[in-house]
Amino acid sequence: MINKFKFIFLSLLGFIFFLVPFPINGESKISISHIVDFVTMNILDSFITFTAVVSGIVLIGTVVFIFYKSKFKFINSVFKASPINVALRIIGSFLYLMVIYRWFENTNLASMILDPDTGGLMAGAGGLLTTLYITFFVGILALPLLTHFGVVEFVGILLGPLVEKLFKVPGYSMIDAIASFVGDGTIGIVVTDNQYQRGYYNKREAYIIATSFSIVGIAFAAAVADELGFGSIFPIFYGSIVLVTLILAFITSRLPLKKFPPEYYKGQDSKSSEITEEGSIGEQAFDAAIEQAESTKVLEAIFEALKNIVKIYVGFLPIIMAIGTFSLIIAEYTPFFDIISAPLVYVYDYLGYSTEVASLMAPASVAGFADMYLPALFISGSASEASRFFIGVLAFTQLVFMSETGMILVNTKIGLNFWDVIKVFIFRTVVSIPLLFIITNILAAMNVISF
């Protein structure tokens, strides 16, 4: 009886926490978004001080562990890293503290880093990392509700045949997708990586899920839609994101992917739920869920989640700060994106956009690799609704941006490196453009948007 309670109550609590929006002060959002709002509106100064302390610990700890080895395996696993990761952690932690405390603000180099559109966009009040510190702490602490108490097995068996046929991945991968769509793409990637390490996905499946379903959440999509003037047709805007994303997932699942063979992490056996002929699918799903709930102890799941939070605070967020800041500096202070996007001007010109509009769309199409919000900033001044819609949706279907999801993908155990992430971005951009051309023209013909 207690195992049924664990499965039903804790899994339901997880669904409600991550996936069900509810109104507070007139704004309907999921729990994580409300918590982010509460922290930023009520205890922001204290929380930023906390993050600064964390960054200081990471900075000092990373330097110390270059020369020191602890007798505790977990501490070593947190602070010991490859030379490039050590360098990025040190740089990222230093940059975070530099932005928070406005170090060297009277120097020319510091002014580029402290710019509200570069380092200022990454750290401090309203910074991306401030949100990520909150989101990761709360989200990862609550993740076991979705992953450890049976709902993965339950959904996996119920949706298995359909999802496996369409996307060649287990049915319970839909949990990752839903968490990304309604919550946050970074959470979806962390869930996927966690499930890969636990043996629920092989490397090929984990790659497909992480690079196809871990889309930036619906709350952020709503903010971008408002920025671009599409708040009134948000269901169409987000529906276009979903449609293109599913088509891309269908295509990705049929690529050779030789670097990502169907092998399980460290050679462990698969924990995939198999459908048998004994009982209905519903009965099999329920039995598998109860078995999983029975094997998981609540306190152990919480302790594991806390360790994952520590690893992300030390190993992920400083790297995101470093890569994100440098990418934004390149976008703001150099013509790099204009140069590399020059061929796209002719593409958009050929597709029927004016040269002036095409010259805005081209750099916006590649700027998303640096940061998710850059395309909206690049295209928001365009007089063409169709161009704003096109780029707004493209920014989401591209999936990877180095200030956040790109670096998180690189730091998973799935095996992606920086070049793999670039290839994902290029592939998704190239395939998305013709799909969005069709969708945009259909909507224009229906007078939903105008050229």
Residue pairs with C-beta under 8 A, 6 or more apart in sequence:
3 290
3 293
3 294
4 290
4 293
6 149
6 150
6 293
6 294
6 296
6 298
7 149
7 150
7 151
7 154
7 289
7 290
7 292
7 293
10 145
10 149
10 293
10 298
11 145
11 146
11 149
11 150
11 151
11 154
11 289
13 145
14 142
14 144
14 145
14 146
14 149
14 151
15 146
15 151
16 31
17 30
17 31
17 32
17 142
17 145
18 30
18 31
18 32
18 139
18 142
18 145
18 146
18 178
18 179
18 182
18 183
18 187
19 30
19 178
19 179
19 182
19 183
20 30
21 28
21 29
21 30
21 182
22 28
22 29
22 30
22 31
22 34
24 34
24 37
27 37
29 37
29 219
30 182
30 183
30 219
31 138
32 134
32 135
32 138
32 139
32 183
32 184
33 219
35 134
35 138
36 131
36 134
36 135
39 47
39 134
40 47
40 125
40 126
40 130
40 131
40 134
44 125
44 130
47 130
47 133
47 134
48 100
48 124
48 125
48 130
51 96
51 100
51 129
51 130
51 133
52 96
52 97
52 100
52 101
54 133
54 313
55 93
55 96
55 97
55 100
55 318
56 93
56 97
58 89
58 93
58 313
58 314
58 318
59 89
59 90
59 93
59 94
59 97
59 318
61 79
61 314
62 79
62 81
62 86
62 89
62 90
62 93
62 314
63 90
64 79
65 76
65 79
65 80
66 86
69 76
69 80
70 76
70 79
74 307
77 311
78 310
78 311
78 314
78 315
79 314
81 89
81 315
85 315
85 319
85 411
88 318
88 319
88 322
88 323
89 314
89 315
89 318
89 319
89 322
90 318
91 318
91 322
92 317
92 318
92 319
92 320
92 321
92 322
92 323
92 325
93 318
93 321
95 113
95 119
95 122
95 123
95 321
95 322
95 325
96 122
96 123
96 129
96 318
96 321
97 103
98 104
98 110
98 113
98 114
98 119
99 113
99 114
99 119
99 120
99 122
99 123
99 124
99 127
100 123
100 124
102 114
103 110
104 110
105 111
105 114
112 118
112 329
112 332
112 333
113 119
113 325
113 329
114 120
115 329
115 332
117 328
117 332
117 377
118 325
118 328
118 329
118 332
119 325
119 328
120 127
121 127
121 128
121 324
121 328
121 371
121 373
122 128
122 129
122 320
122 321
122 324
122 325
122 328
122 403
123 129
123 130
123 321
124 130
128 320
128 324
128 371
128 403
128 404
129 317
129 320
129 321
132 186
132 317
132 320
132 404
133 313
133 317
135 184
135 186
135 187
136 186
136 190
136 309
136 312
136 313
136 316
136 317
137 309
139 183
139 184
139 187
139 190
140 187
140 190
140 305
140 308
140 309
140 312
141 302
141 305
141 306
141 309
142 305
143 187
143 190
143 191
143 194
143 305
143 308
144 296
144 301
144 302
144 304
144 305
146 152
146 175
146 179
146 191
147 175
147 191
147 194
147 195
148 292
148 296
148 301
149 289
149 292
149 293
149 296
149 301
150 288
150 289
150 290
150 291
150 292
150 293
151 175
151 289
152 172
152 175
152 195
152 200
152 292
153 172
153 273
153 285
153 288
153 289
153 291
153 292
154 285
154 286
154 288
154 289
155 171
155 172
155 174
155 175
155 285
156 170
156 171
156 172
156 272
156 273
156 285
156 288
157 171
157 273
157 275
157 281
157 284
157 285
157 288
158 171
158 281
158 282
158 285
159 171
159 172
159 174
160 170
160 171
160 172
160 273
160 275
161 171
161 275
162 171
163 169
163 170
163 171
163 173
163 174
164 170
164 171
166 250
166 253
167 173
167 208
167 212
167 249
167 250
167 253
168 205
168 208
168 253
168 254
169 201
169 205
169 208
169 209
169 253
170 200
170 201
170 205
170 272
170 273
172 195
172 200
172 273
173 192
173 201
173 205
173 209
173 213
175 191
176 188
176 191
176 192
176 195
176 209
176 213
176 214
177 188
177 209
177 213
177 214
177 215
179 187
179 188
179 191
180 187
180 188
180 189
180 213
180 214
180 215
180 216
180 217
181 213
181 215
181 217
181 218
181 242
182 217
182 218
183 217
184 216
184 217
184 219
184 220
185 214
185 215
185 216
185 217
185 399
185 404
185 405
186 214
186 404
186 405
186 408
188 210
188 213
188 214
188 215
189 210
189 214
189 405
189 408
189 409
189 412
190 308
190 312
190 408
192 201
192 206
192 209
192 210
192 213
192 214
192 412
192 414
193 206
193 210
193 412
193 413
193 414
194 308
195 201
195 206
196 202
196 203
196 205
196 206
196 265
196 412
196 413
196 414
197 265
197 413
198 265
198 271
199 264
199 265
199 268
199 269
199 270
199 271
200 270
200 271
200 272
201 209
202 261
202 262
202 263
202 264
202 270
203 260
203 261
203 262
203 263
203 264
203 265
203 414
203 415
204 257
204 260
204 261
204 262
204 263
205 262
206 260
206 412
206 414
207 257
207 260
207 414
207 415
207 416
208 249
208 252
208 253
208 257
210 409
210 412
210 414
210 416
211 252
211 399
211 400
211 409
211 416
211 424
212 245
212 248
212 249
212 252
212 253
212 399
213 245
213 249
214 399
214 405
215 241
215 245
215 396
215 397
215 399
216 372
216 396
216 405
218 238
220 372
221 234
221 237
221 238
221 241
221 396
222 231
222 234
222 238
224 373
224 376
224 392
224 395
224 396
225 231
225 234
225 237
225 238
225 392
227 376
227 380
228 376
228 379
228 380
228 388
228 389
228 391
228 392
229 385
229 388
230 236
230 237
230 388
230 389
230 392
233 448
233 449
236 443
236 448
237 389
237 392
237 393
240 389
240 393
240 436
240 439
241 393
241 396
241 397
243 439
244 393
244 397
244 432
244 435
244 436
244 439
245 396
245 397
247 431
247 435
248 397
248 428
248 431
248 432
251 431
252 427
259 415
259 420
260 414
260 415
264 270
265 413
273 284
273 285
273 288
275 281
275 284
276 284
278 284
279 287
315 411
316 407
316 408
316 411
319 407
319 411
320 403
320 404
320 407
320 408
323 402
323 403
323 406
323 407
324 370
324 371
324 402
324 403
324 404
324 407
327 369
327 370
327 371
327 402
327 403
328 370
328 371
328 374
328 403
330 336
330 337
330 370
331 337
331 367
331 370
331 371
331 374
337 363
337 366
337 367
337 370
338 362
338 363
340 366
341 362
341 363
341 365
341 366
342 362
343 362
344 358
344 361
344 362
344 365
344 366
345 355
345 358
345 359
345 361
345 362
346 358
347 358
347 362
347 433
348 357
348 358
348 361
348 362
348 387
349 355
349 358
351 437
352 451
353 361
353 384
353 386
353 387
353 451
354 384
357 382
357 383
357 384
357 387
360 378
360 379
360 381
360 382
360 387
361 379
361 382
361 387
361 390
361 391
363 378
364 374
364 375
364 378
364 379
364 391
364 395
365 375
365 391
365 394
365 429
365 433
366 429
367 374
367 375
367 377
367 378
368 374
368 375
368 394
368 395
368 398
368 401
368 425
369 398
369 400
369 401
369 402
369 406
369 422
369 425
370 401
370 402
370 403
371 401
371 402
371 403
371 404
372 395
372 396
372 401
372 403
372 404
372 405
374 401
375 391
375 392
375 394
375 395
376 391
376 392
376 395
378 391
379 387
379 388
379 391
379 392
380 388
382 388
384 450
384 451
385 449
385 450
385 451
386 440
386 443
386 444
386 449
386 450
386 451
389 440
389 443
389 449
390 436
390 437
390 440
393 432
393 436
393 439
394 429
394 432
394 433
394 436
397 428
397 432
397 436
398 425
398 428
398 429
398 432
399 405
399 424
399 425
399 428
400 406
400 409
400 421
400 424
400 425
400 428
402 421
406 421
406 425
409 416
409 420
409 421
409 424
410 416
410 417
410 418
410 420
410 421
416 424
440 449
443 449
444 450
444 451
